[in-house]
């Protein structure tokens, strides 16, 4: 038979021809050159990365007739016999078909004989992990102390199945997967010698499908040439491999972005009509979503993605369709779908429903963000409730409020009297229905005692920023500068307030309340006034006027904010006794 498949025809014959395994070839070449050959080697790695080929090259290197070099000449009788697979000194054993202890005993008897032509007798045991435990135990002594003329080379795709007693007696070399650029480079050299034309996109597709195996890539090249002849188009490859073109992924993600159900379902039908395996399509689809997420987080997309320039342009466009959080939800949705369709009787139906669900994900909030917002609202509301309860139970409620400069006491005129009426009545000076009101400072003190009003406005719009500011001590307040000092334990809040977006928002809010641009300084250290003085004497909040029991619960700011956040409506309201 004159014809040879590419995987055999292009098998490497020297250390220099081995692709992607420089860490192995360098070590073995130096061992031959320095005459420091180990008694046993273990080569592990996926299929088609050169384990058996390198084992033969090592056998040729140690038995080559040409001296003074670590490279086999491939011209002497010994090298030619090993290349042709008919050397009596190099014995290849299939571990998958010789698994028993009797096979190993026969091997132990044969290793006693000296080599006939070369310096060493080399045993190459492929798929060695298939040996039984008894066979491994029978091999231990020979592997540890073999005759001086013997070299064992074990090859396996599953090194984790090799007993530790065997691993400890071998020099272990882990063969890595070949990268797509390495595979594409080798494929280009091969097709040039065969006068066959492939597109760059087609070669990249073959390299990705091979998943790091050069033998798989060469087998696909032979198959594609048989299908397409001297010029193989991308359409021929997609049909041959049962894969979908990258343009299909682009159309699908555009349909999800535009919420075009008709376009999304047409893509699903196209996948079915094309005969593509849905699990394989979902794996490729998840890889495409991964590319989009990577492009959203890195600046140099080309160096991070092994795809063609045309696909890079499509991916960069897709990065603008969804936020990073939405992309993560999309990835999670289809990743779960991939595991579900393995046992689904009608996987296409699950896929179509998942496409409809994907169109809604960009409009939803994550449960974490909703919980965080509710916690902020709850913390804000609990402080207001505590103030209201304290004021209601006090027989008389008088609080001095001191100004910033002259420390004059301004007595609150809101007095609450406890009556003997069965139902308590609260008599505020100026009741404001349905809400808690904050007493405003007088015009004379405007700009100096107005910080509580500003802080209340901040908390109404952004409760978390207001709570951050409350942790500091107000050291200075006027129309030009506000200075707040944070202790060592609360200084970590300063960067959260100093974010650009927060500072811009605070600048506009302060301008609307003070009437001029105010510089907000956030410092870490010890305030010049004590926290108690700052709260009670400098800018103490005016006491709230408590509403009567006839106020409507629905109008409470906390309730309104929760309704706005969750998009709900109040169906009924019931009063719960305090006891």
N, C-alpha and C positions, 0 to 999 in steps of 0.2 A: 504494500500500500504506500504509494508515493506521497499522498497528501498528508500533512500534519496540521493539527489545529494550532492556533496561534499560541496557546498556553504552553505547548510543548516546543514549538519552533523557537519561541522567544524566551525559553527558560535561561536564566543567567548561568554562565559557565565560569566566571571569575568573580572575585570579591568586588571589583569595580563595577560590574554590571548589576549588582544587587541594588535595588532602589529602596530608599527609605529606612534602611537598617544599619546606618553607619556605626551606631554604638556596638553592634554585634560584629560587623566585618572588621572593624579596627582592632577589636580585642582578639579575634581569632587569628588575624594576619600577624599581629605582634607575637602571639603565642607560638606560631609556627617559626617565625624568624628567630625568636630567642630560644627555641627548643624547650618550651615549657608547656607541653601538652598535658591536659588533665585526663584522668582515666574515664570520666563520664561527664557528658553535657546534657542539659535539658533545654530544648527549644519549645517555647510556648507562645501561642498567639492564635488569631482567628485563621480561618481557611484562606489560602491563596496569598500569603504574605512572604513566602520564601523559606519556610522551615526545612522542608525536604531538600530543596535546591541548595541551600547553604550547607546542609549536612553532606551532600555530595561534593560540594566545593572543598569543604574541610577534608574530606577523605582524599580528594585529589591532591590537596596541598601537602598532606603528611606523607603521601606515597609517590610524589612526583620525582622523576629521575633527575631533573635539573636541580642542582644544589646551589646554595647561596642566595636563594630568594624564597619569599613566602607565598608567591603567586604561582598557581599551577600553570604549566606551559601549554596544556591541551594538545600537545603534539607528540609526546612520548607514548609508549605503548600502554603504560599504566593509566594515564589520564584518558586516553581514548577508550579503553575498556570500561572505566568507571562512567564516562559520559554515555556510552552505549548501553550501560546496565548489565554487562556480562563479566564483570570482574569477580574472580573467585575470592578475593580478599575483602570485598565490600558486600556484606549480606544485609539485605533489607527484609525486615520482618514486619508483618501486619499484625499489630497488637489486637485488632478487633476480631481476627479469626484465629489467633493463637493465644487464647486467654487462660488456658489451664496450666496447672502446675507441671503436668507431664511435658508440655511444650518447653517450659523453662528448664526442666531437667535435661532435655535433649540439647538445649542451647548450652547449658553448662558443660556438657560433655564435649561439644564441638569447639569451645573456646580454648581448649588446651592445645590445639594444633597451631603450629606456626604459620604465618602467611607465606604464600607461595612466591609472589612476585615483589610485593612492596615491603616497607618497613613495618607497617601495622596492619592488623586485621580489624576492620571497622564494622560494628553491628549498629544498624540504624533501625530502631524500633518505632514505627509510626503508630499514632493513637495509643500510646502506652497506658493511658488512663483506663483503657478497657480491660486490662489485666485484672485477674481476681486477686483477692487478698493473699491467698495461698501462693499464687505465682509471684507476687511482689516479695513475700517472705523468702521464697526460694531463691530470688535474685539478689537478695541483700548482700550475702557474703561475697559473691562474685563481683558485685558492683563496687564493694568497698575495697577489696584487694584483688583486682584482676591480674592476669599475667602481664608482664611488661610490654608485650606486643599487642595488647588489646585496647580498643577505645570503644566505649558505648556512647551513642548519640540517641537520646530519647526525644520524641516529638509528640506534642499534644495540643489540643485546642481547649482543654479544660484542666489547667494546672492545679485547680483547687481539689481535684479528685485524687491527686498523687499523694501517697502517704508521706508524712514528714520524715520518716526514716529513709525514704528514697531521695527526697529533696535535699536532705543534709549531706548526701554523698555525691551530689552533682553540682556543676557550675550552671546556674540557671540564667538563661537569656530570654527576656520577654520581648517578643517581636511586636512592634506597634502597627496600628492600622496606617495604611498609606493615605496621605491627604489627597483631596480632589485635584489640586494643581500637579502633584507628582504623577497621578494616574493620567491626567490629560496630557502631560508632557510626553509620557511614554507612548500613549496612543497616537499622538501626532507623528512620532518617529516611525511607528509601525505602518500607519496608513499612507505615509509618503512613499515607503518602499513598495506598497501594493497598488499605488496609483488609484486610490479611492478617495472620494471627497465626502467630508462630514462638515457640518457647521460647528462653530465654537459652542453654540448653545446645545447642540446634540451631544458633543463630547462631554460637556459639563453634566448633562443629564445622565449619561452612562456612568460617569465617575461617581455621581451621587447614588445611583441605584446599586453600584458595586459595593458601596459601604466599606471602603478601605481595602477590598480584596482585588489584587491585580489579576488573579486568575479569572474571577467573575467578570471583570471588565473586558478581558481578552475574549472570553466566551461570548459576551454580548456583541463585541465587534464582529466576530465571525457570523453570528446570527443575523446581525443587521446587514452585512454585506450580502448574505444569501437572500435576504428579503428585498433589499433595495438596489442591488447591483453596484455599479461603479460610482453612483451618486446617491447618497442616502439623505433624504430630507428629514426635517424635524417631525413632520406629520407621520412619516414612516416609522420613526422611532417611538412616538407616542402610541401609535397603533400596535406596534410590536411588543412594547413593554407593558401595555395596559395602563398607561398613566395619562393624566390630563395635562394639557398645556398650561403654562403659567398664566396665560391670558384668561383662562377660566377662573382661576383664583381671584384675579383682579376684578372680573365682572361680578363675582359673588360678593366680594367685600364692598364694592360700590353699591350693589343692590341692598345690602344690609344697612349701609350708611344712609341711603335715600329712602329706606323703608319701602322698597319696591318688591312686594310679595310676588308679583307675576314674574319678574326677572329672576328672583331667587329660585322659584319653583321650576322655571325653565332650565336653570343650571342643574338642578337635581334630576330632571328628566334627561338632560344631555348625558349626565354621568351614567344613568341606567342604560340608555340606548347605546352608549359607547362600550358597554360591557366591562366597565372598570369596577374592580373590587372596592366596595364602599369602605372597608377598613383601611385599605391602602390609600384611598383618597383622603380619608380623615387624617391619616398620619402625615400625608403631604400638606394638607390644609393647616394642621397644627404647626408644621414647620414654617409655613408662610406667615402665620400669625406671630410666631416667634421672631421671624425676620423683621416684622413691623415693630414689635416691642424693642428689639435691639436698635433699630434705626431711630426710635424715639429717644434713646438714652445715650447714643454715641454720636460723635461728630463725623468721624471717618467711617462711613458705612461700608465702603468697598473693601477695606482691610479686615472687616469682621464677618462679611458674608461671602461665601463661595458661590456667587450667582453671576449671571451675565449682566452687562451694562443695561440692557433693556429692562431686565427685572428690577435692577436697582432703582431705575427711574420710576417704575410703577410702585415700588415699595415706599419710596420717599413721598410720593403723592398720597399713599394710603395712611401715612403717619398723621396727616392733617384731619382725617375723618373722625377719629375717636381719641378721647383722653387716655392716658396711661391706665387709669383705674378701669375704664370701660374695656380696654383691650385685655386686661387681666381677667375680667369677668367673662369675656368672650372665650378666652383660652380655657378657662375652667369649665365652661359649658360644654365645649366640644371635646375636651379631654374626658369628662364624665361620659359623654355620649359614646366615645370610642370603646370604653370598657363595657357599656351596656349593650351595644349592638352585637357583641360576640355571642350572646345567648338569646338575642331577640329573634322571634320567628319572622318578623317583617321589618328589617332594619331600615328600609327606605322610608317607612312611615315615621319612625323616630327621627330620622334625619330631617325630614320636611317640617316636622313640628319644632325641632330645635332651631331651624332657620327662622321660623315665625317668632320664637321666643327671643332669638338674638336681636331682632329688630326693636325689642322693647328695652333691652339692657341699657342703652345709652341714655334713656330717660329716667332710670331708677337711681335711687341713692343706696349706698351700701348700708347695711344694718349698723356697722360701726359708727358711721357719721351720724345716724339718727340717734343712737344711744348717747354719743358724746354731746349732741345738742340738748337732749332731754336732761342729761346730768347737769349741764350748765344752767338750764332753766330751773331745775329743781333746787340747785344751790342758791340761786337768786331768790326764788320764791320762798324758801324756808327762812331766810333772813327777814323778809318782809312780814311773814306770818308771825315770827317771834316778836317783832316790834308791836304788831297789832294786838297780840294777846297780852303783852305786858301793859300796854296802855289801857286796855279794857278793864283789867282787874285792879288798877290803881285807884284808890278813893279820890285822891287829888293829884293832878299832873301839872306841875310847874317846873320848867327847866330854864335856867339862865343861859342865854346865848351871848357869847363875848365877841366883840368885833376884833379885827386883826390889829388895829392901831391903838385905840383908847381903852380896850377891854371893858367897855360899858356893858352892863347887863341889860338885856332886852328880855323882859318877862313874857312868856307865852300866856296869852289870855285864854287859851282853851283849857277849861277846868271840867273835870268829869266827876259828877257826884253820884254817890251810891244811894239809891232810893229804896223804900220798903215795898215798892210795887213788885208783884210777882215776876214781872219781866223787866229786866234791867233796862233803863233808858240812858242813852248817852246824849249829852247836850253840848255839841261842839259850837264854837263861836260862829264859824261860817262853814256849815256842812257842804261838802261837795259830793253829790250822789255818785255811787257806783265806782269809786276809785279812791285810792290813798293819795292825798295831795301833799306836796312839799311846800312848806312856807317859804316864800321868796324874801330875800333881804331887801332892805330899804334902798332908795335911790342913793342915799348918802354913802352907803357901803357897797355900792355896785362895783364889781371888779375886785373886791377884797374879800368879801364873804360869800361870793357866788360860786366857789369851787364845789360845794355839795350839789348845787343844781347842775353844774357841768358834769360831775361824776355820775349823777343820776341819769343824765342824758346819754352818757357813754354806755352805761349799763343797759339802758333801754334798747339801744341799737346793737351793741355788741357786748353781751353779758360777760364773756370771758375776759375781754380787755379791761372792763370795769373792775372785775374781781382781782386782776393782776395789780392794777393801780392801788387798790385798797390795801394791799400788803405792804406798801411803802408808807413813809412818814412825810407829810407835806412840810417842807422846811421854808419855802418862800413862795408867795403868790402875788403877782401884780399883773398889769396889762402888758408888760414886756416879757416876763419870764415866770415860769412855773418850775419849781425845783423840788423833786421828790427823791428821798433817800431810802434805799433798800438795805436791810440788814444782810449779813453774810449768808444766812440761811435762805433768804428769798431773792438773792441777787440773780439767780438763774432765770428769773422772769424778765430781766431787762432786755436780753436779745429778742424775746418774743414780742415785746412792745416796740422795739426799734426796727422791726421789719419795714421795708419801704412802703408796702401797701398800707400797713397800720399807721405809719407816720403821716402819710399823705391824707388818710381819712381823719386822723386826729387834728391835723392842721386845719382842714376845712371846718371841722366841728368847733374848734376853739375860736376860729375867726367869726363864725356865725353867732357865738355866745358873747364873746368879749368885744368884738367890733374892731379888733386890730390883730396883726400877726403876733402870736405869742410863742416864745421859744420854750419847748418842753425839755428839761434836763433830767435825766435819770442817773442817779449816782449810787455808788456802793460805799457804805461806811456807817458812821455814827452821826445821826442828825443832831443839829444844834439845839433842837427842842425835843423834849421827851414825847413819846407817842401819846401819853395821856394828855399833855398840854396841847399837842397838835390837834387832838380830836375834840377836846373839851373847850379850849380857849381860843385857838386860832381860827378854825373854820368848822365849827361844830354844826352838824346838820340840824335844820329846823325840825321840830317835832311833828310827826304826822298827825293829821286830824282824822280820827277814826270814824268811819261811816257807820250808819245804823244797820240793823239786821235786814232792813228792806233792800239793801244793795244787791244787785244781781251778780251771782257767781260767774255767769257767762262772760261778764265784761272785765273780769280780772285779767291783767296783762299776761300773766303766765298761761292762763287758759287760751287767750287769743293767740299767743305765740305758738302753743302746741297745735291749735287748730290750723294755723297757717302752715306749720311745718309738715303736718301729717295729712292735710287736705281733708279733714273730717268735719262733721256737723254734730251739734248737740241735739240729742233726741229727747232727753228728760233730765231734770235736776231734782235731786232729793237732798234734804238737809239732814245731817247726821248729828245726834246730840254729842256735846263735848265730853260727857262722862263715858 
